[in-house]
Structure formats: structure tokens, C-alpha cells
Amino acid sequence: MRSGASYRSRTFDRHRFDIRVKIVINHYGRHRIIHGRTRDLSFTGMGVVLSREVASGTPCIILLKLPKTEIEVQLPAVVTQGKGFRCGVEFQRLTGEQKLLIQKICKALPA
């Protein structure tokens, strides 16, 4: 996020969201899992802190277990920006069901 920008200056509000997450990337033909934590969530993406740096433009799959459930969700995404171990990811090609799920989670979270 740019210095001085607020969560509300975006197209979609960001909601504080702190859970464990795994990011799966294809690294030279092999799947690599990178562990991290979410920072925030919006209808179009999320901010995460990862255990290693990931380059902008890297396609990935986000794996997260929904709070208070055993449901693991897989969300296709691309890394859009990064600064050290912090990065933003933008969801890509979500199904209608995935979009509804993200919308439901966002509505349940404080802005």
C-alpha cells in the first residue's frame, strides 16, 4: 500500500483478516509451498506475509482453511506487488462459488 493511503481508498474495501495461508507456486516444474499469514482481504485479493520472497507477476494458488471450519479453499491468484516478505495477491478466474464465498467472508469482517 502506498504511504498515506487508507484501506478505504481502494476500489474494494480491505478487511483485516489474520489466518494461516499456504501459497503454491510452480518453481522450475515443481510445486513449491510457501507458508504465511494473511493481513487483509478484499473481494479482489489479499495482503499476505510469507516465509520467503515471491516475485511480482508470479502465478500461484492460495490455500487457506476457513476459520471455525475444516473447509480448505483453493484460490487462483497472481502476486501483484511485494516488499520483502510482504506482498499483495490478486485473485484470478474465480468461480461463482468462490466469489460468493469471498464476499460472505468480507461481509463478516470489520472494515
C-alpha positions in Angstrom: 0.0 0.0 0.0 1.3 3.5 -0.8 2.4 5.7 2.1 -0.6 7.7 3.3 -3.2 5.6 1.5 -6.0 4.2 3.6 -7.8 0.9 3.3 -10.9 2.8 2.1 -9.1 4.5 -0.9 -9.3 1.3 -2.9 -12.0 0.1 -5.3 -13.0 -2.6 -2.8 -12.6 -2.2 0.9 -9.9 -4.2 2.6 -10.8 -6.1 5.7 -8.4 -7.1 8.4 -8.1 -10.9 8.1 -5.4 -12.8 10.0 -5.2 -16.6 9.3 -2.5 -19.0 8.2 -2.2 -19.5 4.5 -0.1 -21.5 2.0 0.8 -20.3 -1.4 1.7 -22.9 -4.1 3.9 -21.8 -6.9 5.4 -23.6 -9.9 9.2 -23.4 -9.5 11.0 -24.9 -12.4 8.4 -27.5 -13.0 8.0 -28.4 -9.3 5.3 -27.2 -6.9 6.7 -25.2 -4.0 4.6 -24.4 -0.9 5.3 -21.2 0.9 3.8 -20.7 4.3 2.5 -17.3 5.6 -0.3 -15.3 7.2 -2.9 -13.1 5.7 -3.0 -9.4 6.6 -6.2 -8.3 4.9 -8.8 -9.5 2.4 -10.9 -7.8 -0.3 -13.3 -9.1 -2.9 -10.4 -9.0 -5.5 -7.3 -10.0 -3.5 -5.4 -10.1 -0.2 -2.3 -8.9 1.5 0.0 -11.6 2.9 3.3 -12.0 4.8 5.2 -15.1 3.5 8.1 -17.1 4.8 10.1 -16.1 1.6 10.0 -13.5 -1.1 7.9 -14.1 -4.2 8.4 -12.0 -7.4 5.6 -9.8 -8.7 3.8 -11.5 -11.6 4.2 -15.0 -10.1 1.0 -17.1 -10.6 0.0 -19.1 -7.6 -2.7 -21.0 -5.8 -3.7 -19.7 -2.4 -4.7 -22.4 0.1 -6.5 -21.3 3.2 -8.6 -23.1 5.8 -11.7 -21.1 6.7 -11.9 -20.1 10.4 -14.0 -22.3 12.6 -14.4 -24.9 9.8 -12.4 -27.7 8.2 -13.0 -26.3 4.7 -9.8 -25.7 2.7 -10.3 -23.2 -0.1 -8.0 -23.1 -3.2 -8.0 -19.7 -4.9 -6.0 -19.0 -8.2 -4.1 -15.7 -7.9 -1.1 -13.8 -9.1 1.4 -11.9 -7.0 0.9 -8.2 -7.9 3.4 -6.4 -5.6 5.9 -7.2 -3.0 8.2 -5.6 -0.5 10.4 -8.1 1.3 8.2 -10.9 2.7 5.0 -8.8 2.4 3.1 -9.0 -0.8 -0.3 -8.5 -2.4 -2.1 -11.1 -4.5 -4.9 -10.6 -6.9 -7.5 -13.4 -7.4 -7.7 -14.7 -11.0 -10.5 -16.6 -12.7 -12.6 -17.3 -9.5 -15.7 -19.4 -9.9 -19.1 -18.0 -9.0 -19.0 -20.1 -5.8 -15.5 -18.8 -4.9 -16.7 -15.2 -5.5 -19.7 -15.7 -3.2 -17.5 -17.2 -0.5 -15.1 -14.3 -0.6 -18.0 -11.9 -0.5 -19.5 -13.7 2.5 -16.2 -13.7 4.4 -15.7 -10.0 3.7 -19.1 -9.1 4.9 -18.4 -10.9 8.2 -15.2 -9.0 8.8 -14.7 -5.4 10.1 -13.5 -2.9 7.5 
